[in-house]
């Protein structure tokens, strides 16, 4: 390449979305790579990913319900600070939940945003049990990583976005499509909305006296 006068394209730095906290994370792994649930609001997984725009990096946080694969909370911001990004996604998920959350497990990685006092106080306020995988192993949060990967493949890589506003609006539409129209192989080619409707119908029939 040097002799031919050819230069390779220099790729920009990839931002680090998981910054481990300096303190020891004592939260147990309550999932052990078993991403299964028997009902909605039994197990949530959470993670952060980055999006490259023409004006710099922005970040998206998702909270996904394992039973239905529904994205129950999300936020897109220019900062990865706890209050600006993952905590907002968590609060959206909590506000949208119609059932009690006292038996809910929240699973994430060891990122400092998820080990922060503010984030864990919010979990404690609603009786949500925190869980975390091992350090540096994406398989321990595989479902959340899958959501991130599909988000980028199905939306972000399709065209460059100019700004945070564009990414946020596109993400809003993608989440609606993911929850209500996209067929998921793991759900036997049903949508998350259909899975939730089926669960609710089953509950009603079980509670209705014969």
C-alpha positions, 0 to 999 in steps of 0.5 A, a space after each residue: 500500500 505504501 509503494 502504491 501510494 494507498 492509504 487505508 481509511 482510519 476509523 474513529 475510536 469506538 466509545 466505551 459504554 461499560 465503565 466498571 466502577 472502582 468499588 467492588 460490585 456485590 450484586 449477585 448473578 440471579 440469571 446465570 445466562 438463563 434468559 427465561 421468564 414465565 410472565 411479564 415483569 419477571 425479568 428485565 435486562 438493560 444495557 447501553 450502546 453507542 450511535 455514531 452521528 455526523 456531529 459526534 457520538 450519542 448513546 441509547 439505553 434499553 430495558 427489555 422484558 425477557 418474557 415478551 421481548 418488549 422494549 419497556 424503557 429506552 432513552 437516547 442522549 448525548 451523555 452516558 451519565 446515569 440520570 441522563 440515560 439509563 435511569 430515564 429508561 428505567 423510570 419509563 419502564 417502571 411507569 409503564 408497568 401495570 403489575 407490581 414489581 416486587 418479584 422483578 429481577 433487573 439484570 445488567 453488566 457492571 457498568 458504573 451507571 448500573 452500579 451507581 447509588 441513584 440507579 440502585 436506589 430506584 430499584 430498591 424503591 420498587 422492590 426490584 432485585 438487582 442482578 449482574 453478570 461477570 466482568 467482561 463477558 457479554 454472554 452474561 447479558 446476551 439478550 440485552 446485547 442482542 437487542 443492541 445488535 439488532 437496533 444497529 443492524 435494523 436501524 442505525 447502519 441503514 443510513 447516517 444520522 446527523 444529530 441526536 434529534 434524528 437518532 432519538 426520533 428514529 429510535 422512537 419509531 423503531 421501538 414502536 415497530 419492534 414492540 408492535 409489528 416486528 415478528 420475533 423468532 424467539 416468540 414463534 414469529 409473534 410480536 411482543 404485543 401479541 405475546 402480552 395480549 395472549 398472556 392477559 387473555 389467559 389470566 382473565 380466563 383463569 380468574 373468571 369463575 366457571 
